[in-house]
Amino acid sequence: MTQRKFNKLSTAEEVTNGVDLAGKTIVITGVNSGLGQESMRVLALRGAHIIGTARSMKKAAAAAREIDGQVTPLACELSDFSSVKACADAINAMDIPIDVLLTNAGIMALPKLQLGNGFEQQFNTNQLGHFVLIHNLLERIKQAEQGRVVILSSLAHKMAPLGGIDFDNLDGSKSYDPWKFYGQSKLANLLTAVALSKRLAGSSATANSLHPGIIRTNLSRSMDGVRGFLFNNPLTGFLVGKMMGAKNIPQGAATQCYVASAPELSNVSGKYFADSNIERPSRYARDEDLAERLYEFSCDAVKDYI
């Protein structure tokens, strides 16, 4: 199938126009706001059954009530591996194939070092929490006619520390910089898609990652200092966003909805997307040995939950 042409101004509705998702089941994390909420709305609009997760059942259920379509809400606190495992168990108990797992949720640029499960919290939540969910749902994804794992990375993966993943400082005890650690977690997400795509070779399932763009959502709530004030302040945020080339939420959700649903991507795996097109990531993101090392490390770190 010929690849359709989209760009940074394309919206989630535009990139899914004409796509029929009736009979498909799509799991999306972080549906209570921002890109997750818009992705849930649009993919449900195209006929998919959405299993939408948020940090609490209350938030997930509230988000589900806003959607005109079939939505099953579930709690999934990504920083708590027990919560993630319980969410995966509930999904597995439905005994249905999972056509798409869209790992949308995340946290960004925590101003002060926070720990979770012994790891810096951005790595713990963005990487390891989603890693638990992916692994526990992988067999259901492989059962689908053409299952997809769609992992949100970010252009910020290029902000990762020297070496890409600083395995000797994943608890931040030696040093901590909010943006380097955010970049590291996003590089980890990208590398996970690379390693996972190799493990899915020979099956009908795929794994890809993406950069959604710069968008003013709740993800920026932790930003502090002058940058945080300017970006989050209603009076200045719009102008700052314009200068940074920011997208609105319908545009920001486009790439993940495209990678999750485009028929022409059924055989595409291990790639990185931006603006609904394949992009070239950083050199660390193309390091297959680093991807393998991270994958095995992640398996060991969450071994009690997978």
C-alpha positions as CSV (number, residue, x, y, z in Angstrom):
1,M,0.0,0.0,0.0
2,T,1.3,3.5,-0.9
3,Q,2.2,5.5,2.1
4,R,0.0,8.6,2.5
5,K,1.7,11.9,3.0
6,F,1.3,13.9,6.2
7,N,3.2,16.7,7.9
8,K,3.5,18.4,11.3
9,L,0.2,20.2,10.8
10,S,-1.8,17.0,10.2
11,T,-4.3,16.1,13.0
12,A,-5.1,12.8,14.5
13,E,-8.5,12.8,12.7
14,E,-6.8,13.5,9.4
15,V,-4.2,10.7,9.6
16,T,-6.9,8.2,10.5
17,N,-9.5,9.4,8.0
18,G,-10.9,6.3,6.2
19,V,-9.3,3.8,8.6
20,D,-11.8,1.3,10.0
21,L,-10.8,0.1,13.4
22,A,-14.1,-1.8,14.2
23,G,-13.4,-5.0,16.0
24,K,-9.9,-3.8,17.2
25,T,-8.9,-3.4,20.8
26,I,-6.4,-0.7,21.7
27,V,-4.8,-0.1,25.1
28,I,-3.7,3.5,25.8
29,T,-2.0,4.7,28.9
30,G,-2.6,8.2,30.3
31,V,-6.0,8.9,28.7
32,N,-7.2,11.4,31.3
33,S,-5.7,14.4,29.5
34,G,-3.6,15.7,26.6
35,L,-2.5,13.4,23.8
36,G,-3.8,10.3,25.5
37,Q,-7.3,11.7,25.7
38,E,-7.3,12.9,22.1
39,S,-5.9,9.6,20.9
40,M,-8.6,7.7,22.8
41,R,-11.3,10.0,21.3
42,V,-10.1,9.7,17.7
43,L,-9.3,5.9,17.7
44,A,-12.7,5.3,19.4
45,L,-14.2,7.5,16.6
46,R,-12.7,5.1,14.1
47,G,-14.5,2.1,15.8
48,A,-11.9,0.7,18.2
49,H,-12.6,-0.6,21.6
50,I,-10.3,1.4,23.9
51,I,-8.9,0.2,27.1
52,G,-8.0,3.5,28.7
53,T,-5.7,3.7,31.7
54,A,-4.9,6.5,34.1
55,R,-3.2,6.8,37.5
56,S,-6.5,6.0,39.3
57,M,-9.7,4.4,38.3
58,K,-11.5,7.6,39.1
59,K,-9.5,9.5,36.5
60,A,-9.8,6.8,33.9
61,A,-13.6,6.4,34.4
62,A,-14.1,10.2,34.2
63,A,-12.1,10.3,30.9
64,A,-14.1,7.3,29.5
65,R,-17.4,9.1,30.2
66,E,-16.3,11.9,27.9
67,I,-15.9,9.6,24.9
68,D,-18.6,8.6,22.4
69,G,-17.5,5.0,21.8
70,Q,-16.6,1.8,23.6
71,V,-14.1,2.5,26.4
72,T,-13.1,0.3,29.3
73,P,-11.4,2.3,32.0
74,L,-8.6,0.8,34.2
75,A,-6.2,2.1,36.8
76,C,-2.5,1.9,36.0
77,E,0.0,3.8,38.2
78,L,3.1,3.4,36.2
79,S,5.5,4.2,39.0
80,D,4.0,1.3,41.0
81,F,4.9,-2.0,39.3
82,S,2.2,-3.8,41.4
83,S,-0.4,-1.5,39.9
84,V,0.9,-2.0,36.4
85,K,0.8,-5.8,36.9
86,A,-2.7,-5.6,38.2
87,C,-3.8,-3.6,35.2
88,A,-2.2,-6.1,32.8
89,D,-3.8,-9.0,34.7
90,A,-7.2,-7.3,34.3
91,I,-6.6,-6.9,30.6
92,N,-5.4,-10.5,30.2
93,A,-8.5,-11.7,32.0
94,M,-10.7,-10.3,29.2
95,D,-9.2,-13.0,27.1
96,I,-9.1,-11.0,23.9
97,P,-6.3,-10.1,21.4
98,I,-4.7,-6.7,21.8
99,D,-4.3,-5.0,18.5
100,V,-2.4,-2.0,19.7
101,L,-0.6,-1.1,23.0
102,L,0.0,2.7,22.9
103,T,2.3,3.7,25.8
104,N,1.4,7.4,25.9
105,A,1.7,8.4,29.6
106,G,4.8,9.9,31.1
107,I,6.4,12.5,33.3
108,M,8.9,15.1,32.3
109,A,11.8,17.1,33.8
110,L,11.2,16.6,37.5
111,P,13.0,19.6,39.1
112,K,14.3,17.6,42.1
113,L,15.6,14.0,42.2
114,Q,12.8,11.6,43.1
115,L,13.1,7.8,43.4
116,G,10.8,4.9,42.6
117,N,11.7,1.3,43.1
118,G,15.3,2.4,43.6
119,F,15.5,4.2,40.3
120,E,15.3,7.9,39.3
121,Q,11.5,8.4,38.9
122,Q,11.5,9.4,35.2
123,F,13.4,6.2,34.2
124,N,11.2,4.2,36.7
125,T,7.9,5.5,35.3
126,N,8.5,6.2,31.6
127,Q,10.7,3.2,31.0
128,L,10.3,0.5,33.6
129,G,6.6,1.0,34.3
130,H,5.7,0.7,30.6
131,F,8.2,-2.2,30.3
132,V,6.2,-4.2,32.8
133,L,2.9,-3.5,30.9
134,I,4.4,-4.3,27.5
135,H,5.8,-7.7,28.7
136,N,2.7,-8.8,30.4
137,L,0.5,-8.0,27.4
138,L,3.0,-9.2,24.7
139,E,1.3,-12.6,24.1
140,R,-2.1,-10.9,23.7
141,I,-0.5,-8.5,21.2
142,K,1.0,-11.4,19.3
143,Q,-2.4,-13.0,19.1
144,A,-3.8,-10.1,17.1
145,E,-4.0,-10.3,13.4
146,Q,-1.4,-7.6,13.3
147,G,-0.5,-6.4,16.8
148,R,1.4,-3.2,17.4
149,V,3.4,-1.8,20.2
150,V,3.6,2.0,19.8
151,I,6.0,3.7,22.3
152,L,6.1,7.4,22.8
153,S,9.7,8.6,22.8
154,S,10.7,12.2,22.2
155,L,13.1,14.4,20.3
156,A,14.5,14.9,23.9
157,H,16.1,11.5,23.5
158,K,19.0,13.5,22.0
159,M,19.4,15.1,25.5
160,A,20.5,11.8,27.1
161,P,23.8,11.8,28.9
162,L,27.1,10.8,27.3
163,G,26.9,7.1,26.5
164,G,23.1,7.2,26.1
165,I,22.1,5.3,29.2
166,D,24.2,5.9,32.3
167,F,23.8,2.5,33.9
168,D,26.0,3.5,36.8
169,N,23.8,6.4,37.8
170,L,20.2,5.3,37.3
171,D,19.4,6.3,40.8
172,G,20.8,9.8,40.3
173,S,23.0,9.4,43.3
174,K,26.1,10.7,41.5
175,S,24.5,13.6,39.7
176,Y,21.0,14.7,38.6
177,D,19.9,17.0,35.8
178,P,16.1,17.0,35.0
179,W,16.5,17.2,31.3
180,K,19.3,14.7,30.9
181,F,17.3,12.2,32.9
182,Y,14.2,12.9,30.9
183,G,16.2,12.5,27.7
184,Q,17.6,9.2,29.1
185,S,14.1,7.8,29.8
186,K,13.0,8.8,26.3
187,L,16.1,7.2,24.7
188,A,15.3,4.1,26.8
189,N,11.8,4.1,25.3
190,L,13.1,4.3,21.8
191,L,15.7,1.6,22.4
192,T,13.1,-0.7,23.8
193,A,11.1,-0.5,20.6
194,V,14.3,-1.3,18.7
195,A,15.1,-4.4,20.8
196,L,11.4,-5.5,20.9
197,S,11.1,-5.3,17.2
198,K,13.9,-7.9,16.9
199,R,12.1,-10.2,19.3
200,L,8.9,-9.9,17.3
201,A,10.6,-10.8,14.0
202,G,8.8,-13.7,12.5
203,S,5.5,-12.8,14.0
204,S,2.8,-10.5,12.7
205,A,3.5,-8.0,15.5
206,T,5.5,-4.8,15.3
207,A,7.1,-2.3,17.6
208,N,7.8,1.4,16.8
209,S,8.5,4.6,18.6
210,L,7.8,8.2,17.9
211,H,8.2,11.9,18.8
212,P,4.8,13.6,19.1
213,G,6.2,17.1,18.8
214,I,6.3,20.0,21.3
215,I,2.9,20.4,22.8
216,R,1.6,22.3,25.8
217,T,0.0,19.6,27.9
218,N,0.0,18.5,31.5
219,L,3.3,16.8,30.8
220,S,5.0,20.2,31.3
221,R,3.6,20.6,34.8
222,S,6.8,19.7,36.5
223,M,9.0,22.2,34.6
224,D,10.4,24.9,37.0
225,G,12.5,28.0,36.7
226,V,12.1,30.6,34.0
227,R,11.5,28.0,31.3
228,G,8.7,26.4,33.2
229,F,7.1,29.7,34.1
230,L,7.1,31.0,30.5
231,F,5.9,27.7,29.0
232,N,3.1,27.0,31.6
233,N,1.9,30.6,32.1
234,P,-1.3,31.1,30.0
235,L,-0.2,34.7,29.1
236,T,3.2,33.7,27.8
237,G,2.9,30.0,26.9
238,F,1.1,30.5,23.6
239,L,3.8,32.9,22.3
240,V,6.7,30.7,23.6
241,G,5.0,27.7,22.0
242,K,4.8,29.5,18.7
243,M,8.5,30.3,18.8
244,M,9.3,26.7,19.6
245,G,7.1,25.4,16.8
246,A,4.7,23.8,19.2
247,K,1.7,21.8,17.9
248,N,-1.8,21.9,19.3
249,I,-3.2,18.7,20.9
250,P,-5.0,17.3,17.8
251,Q,-1.7,17.8,15.8
252,G,0.4,16.3,18.7
253,A,-1.7,13.1,18.8
254,A,-1.4,12.6,15.0
255,T,1.8,10.6,14.9
256,Q,0.9,8.1,17.5
257,C,-2.6,7.6,16.0
258,Y,-0.9,7.2,12.6
259,V,1.6,4.6,13.8
260,A,-1.1,2.8,15.7
261,S,-3.6,2.5,12.8
262,A,-2.1,3.1,9.3
263,P,-2.6,0.0,7.1
264,E,0.6,0.8,5.2
265,L,2.7,0.3,8.3
266,S,1.6,-3.3,8.9
267,N,5.1,-4.6,8.1
268,V,7.1,-1.6,9.5
269,S,8.9,-2.3,12.8
270,G,11.8,-0.9,14.8
271,K,11.4,2.6,13.3
272,Y,11.2,6.1,14.8
273,F,8.5,8.5,13.6
274,A,7.9,12.2,13.8
275,D,5.3,14.3,12.0
276,S,3.7,11.0,10.8
277,N,6.8,10.1,8.9
278,I,9.9,7.9,9.5
279,E,12.8,10.0,11.0
280,R,16.4,9.3,11.8
281,P,17.1,9.3,15.5
282,S,20.3,9.9,17.4
283,R,23.4,7.7,17.1
284,Y,22.7,6.2,20.5
285,A,19.2,5.3,19.4
286,R,20.8,3.4,16.5
287,D,23.2,1.4,18.8
288,E,21.8,-2.1,18.7
289,D,24.2,-3.3,21.4
290,L,23.0,-0.6,23.7
291,A,19.4,-1.5,22.9
292,E,20.1,-5.2,23.9
293,R,21.9,-4.2,27.1
294,L,19.0,-1.9,28.2
295,Y,16.5,-4.6,27.3
296,E,18.2,-7.2,29.4
297,F,18.7,-4.7,32.2
298,S,15.1,-3.8,32.2
299,C,14.0,-7.4,32.3
300,D,16.2,-8.0,35.4
301,A,15.0,-4.8,37.1
302,V,11.3,-5.8,36.9
303,K,11.8,-9.6,37.0
304,D,9.3,-10.0,39.9
305,Y,6.5,-8.5,37.8
306,I,6.9,-10.1,34.4
